[in-house]
């Protein structure tokens, strides 16, 4: 039986996703850090879309690098990138004494996973055309 997950493809896809998502998430976090009682700027939504696009591009890249199993590699690459970014964020939160919202963390991981699948699907459709 062939191995479905290609470590190098996942590493490449996750690296692409981290390079896009981490700066966007940091900028977004800086914008959200507004004084109590003020609304965050509406530009936060643009950074959310950029983060999702980063996970999708990571999934696309991993699918391209592992064409024999594009969906599993694309999804795992995006999830790996999410784990790296959230691992850093968790350490920062815990050191700062902030609480961790586990349901939100799981939901966001599933969204990243789905974005990676979407990137792999886009690559697959490009190959079919």
C-alpha positions in Angstrom: 0.0 0.0 0.0 1.3 3.4 -0.9 1.7 6.1 1.7 -1.0 8.8 1.1 0.7 11.6 3.0 3.8 13.1 1.5 5.8 14.8 4.2 7.7 17.1 1.9 4.5 18.2 0.2 2.8 18.9 3.5 5.9 20.8 4.7 5.9 22.9 1.6 2.2 23.7 1.7 2.3 24.4 5.5 5.3 26.8 4.9 3.4 28.7 2.3 0.4 29.0 4.5 2.4 30.1 7.5 4.2 32.8 5.5 0.9 34.3 4.5 -1.3 33.6 7.5 1.0 34.5 10.3 1.7 38.1 9.3 -2.0 38.6 8.4 -3.0 37.2 11.8 -0.5 39.4 13.7 -1.7 42.5 11.9 -5.3 41.5 12.5 -4.6 41.0 16.2 -3.0 44.4 16.5 -6.1 46.0 14.9 -8.4 44.1 17.3 -6.5 45.4 20.3 -8.6 48.5 20.7 -9.5 50.2 24.0 -12.5 48.9 25.9 -15.8 50.1 24.6 -14.6 50.8 21.0 -15.5 48.8 18.0 -12.8 47.1 16.1 -12.2 48.4 12.5 -14.1 46.7 9.7 -10.9 46.0 7.9 -10.5 43.0 10.3 -12.7 41.1 7.8 -10.1 41.6 5.0 -7.4 40.0 7.2 -9.8 37.1 8.0 -10.2 36.5 4.2 -6.5 36.8 3.7 -5.8 34.1 6.4 -8.4 31.8 4.8 -6.7 32.4 1.4 -3.4 31.6 2.9 -4.6 28.3 4.2 -6.2 27.6 0.8 -3.0 28.4 -1.0 -1.1 26.1 1.3 -3.5 23.4 0.5 -3.2 24.1 -3.2 0.6 24.0 -3.0 0.6 20.7 -1.1 -1.8 19.2 -3.6 0.4 20.3 -6.5 3.4 18.7 -4.8 1.6 15.4 -4.1 -0.8 14.8 -7.1 -1.4 11.2 -6.2 -3.3 12.2 -3.0 -4.1 16.0 -3.3 -7.0 16.3 -0.9 -5.4 14.6 2.1 -2.1 16.4 1.6 -3.7 19.8 1.1 -5.9 19.5 4.1 -3.1 18.2 6.4 -0.8 21.0 5.2 -3.3 23.7 6.1 -4.0 22.0 9.5 -0.3 21.8 10.2 0.1 25.5 9.4 -2.8 26.2 11.8 -1.2 24.1 14.5 2.1 26.0 14.2 0.4 29.4 14.3 -1.9 28.5 17.1 0.9 26.8 19.1 2.7 30.1 19.1 -0.5 32.0 20.0 -1.3 29.6 22.8 2.1 30.0 24.4 1.7 33.8 24.2 -1.8 33.7 25.7 -0.8 31.4 28.5 2.3 33.4 29.4 0.2 36.6 29.4 -2.4 35.0 31.7 -5.2 35.1 29.1 -7.8 32.4 28.8 -8.0 29.9 25.9 -11.3 29.3 24.2 -11.1 25.6 23.3 -14.3 25.5 21.2 -13.2 28.4 19.1 -9.8 26.8 18.7 -11.3 23.6 17.4 -13.7 25.5 15.1 -10.9 27.6 13.7 -8.9 24.4 13.1 -11.8 22.9 11.2 -12.1 26.1 9.1 -8.3 25.9 8.3 -8.7 22.2 7.3 -11.6 23.1 5.1 -9.7 25.9 3.4 -6.8 23.5 2.7 -9.4 21.1 1.1 -10.7 24.0 -1.0 -7.2 24.7 -2.2 -6.6 21.1 -3.1 -10.0 21.1 -4.9 -9.0 24.2 -6.9 -5.8 22.5 -8.0 -7.6 19.3 -8.9 -10.1 21.3 -11.1 -7.2 23.1 -12.8 -5.7 19.8 -13.7 -9.0 18.5 -15.1 -9.5 21.6 -17.3 
